[in-house]
């Protein structure tokens, strides 16, 4: 239940998604998260740091920990289901070539 609570918080999964390709600093991560407010970003980063899902590098960038990578991989089946669901709801709007395709969480 603790994991569902953590990942159910707004922006938590988005941060996990944006860190999938490698470390990012605060501002670049904030930009990739549609310029979420700095206070919410700090709160989510603190929660994810405390949960040991991400860690902060000496140069202040953030990256997924091994636990964070495991969580990302564990969410792949849900992401694939979400793609099928989206295609069912709007067959004309489903775009499986998008870089942010859910199958690559």
C-alpha positions in Angstrom: 0.0 0.0 0.0 2.9 2.4 0.7 4.2 2.0 -2.9 0.7 2.7 -4.3 0.5 5.8 -2.1 3.9 7.0 -3.2 3.3 6.4 -6.9 -0.3 7.6 -6.7 0.9 11.1 -5.8 0.6 13.6 -8.6 3.8 13.9 -10.6 5.6 10.9 -8.9 5.3 8.6 -11.9 6.1 11.4 -14.3 9.4 12.1 -12.5 10.1 8.3 -12.7 9.3 8.4 -16.4 11.5 11.4 -17.1 14.5 9.9 -15.3 14.3 6.7 -17.3 17.0 7.7 -19.8 19.4 9.1 -17.2 20.2 11.8 -14.7 18.6 15.2 -14.9 19.1 18.4 -12.9 16.2 20.1 -11.1 15.4 22.7 -13.8 15.6 20.3 -16.8 13.5 17.8 -14.9 11.0 20.6 -14.1 10.8 21.6 -17.8 10.2 18.0 -18.8 7.4 17.8 -16.2 5.5 20.6 -17.9 7.0 23.3 -15.6 5.4 21.9 -12.5 5.7 24.3 -9.5 9.1 24.3 -7.7 7.5 23.6 -4.4 5.6 20.5 -5.7 8.8 19.3 -7.5 10.8 19.6 -4.3 8.2 17.8 -2.3 8.0 14.9 -4.8 11.8 14.7 -5.1 12.1 14.6 -1.3 9.5 11.8 -1.1 11.2 9.8 -3.8 14.6 10.4 -2.2 13.3 9.2 1.2 11.8 6.1 -0.5 15.2 5.4 -2.1 13.6 5.3 -5.6 15.9 8.1 -6.7 19.1 9.6 -5.4 21.0 12.8 -5.9 24.4 12.8 -7.6 27.3 14.9 -6.3 26.6 17.3 -9.2 23.0 17.8 -7.9 21.3 15.8 -10.7 18.8 13.2 -9.9 18.7 9.6 -11.1 16.9 6.4 -10.5 18.3 4.0 -8.0 18.3 0.2 -8.6 15.0 0.1 -6.8 13.7 2.9 -9.0 14.8 1.0 -12.1 12.9 -2.1 -10.7 9.8 0.0 -10.2 10.0 1.3 -13.7 10.3 -2.2 -15.1 7.4 -3.4 -12.8 5.2 -0.7 -14.3 5.7 -1.9 -17.9 2.7 -4.2 -17.9 0.5 -1.4 -16.7 1.9 0.9 -19.4 1.2 -1.7 -22.1 -2.4 -2.1 -20.8 -2.8 1.7 -20.9 -1.8 1.7 -24.5 -4.4 -0.9 -25.4 -7.0 0.9 -23.3 -6.3 4.2 -25.1 -6.5 2.5 -28.5 -9.9 1.0 -27.5 -11.3 4.3 -26.3 -9.9 6.3 -29.3 -8.7 4.1 -32.1 -7.9 7.1 -34.3 -5.9 8.9 -31.6 -3.6 6.1 -30.5 -0.1 6.9 -31.5 2.3 4.0 -30.7 5.3 5.7 -32.3 5.5 8.6 -29.8 8.7 8.8 -27.8 6.7 8.9 -24.7 4.9 5.7 -25.5 3.8 4.1 -22.3 5.4 0.8 -23.2 8.8 2.2 -22.3 8.2 3.4 -18.8 
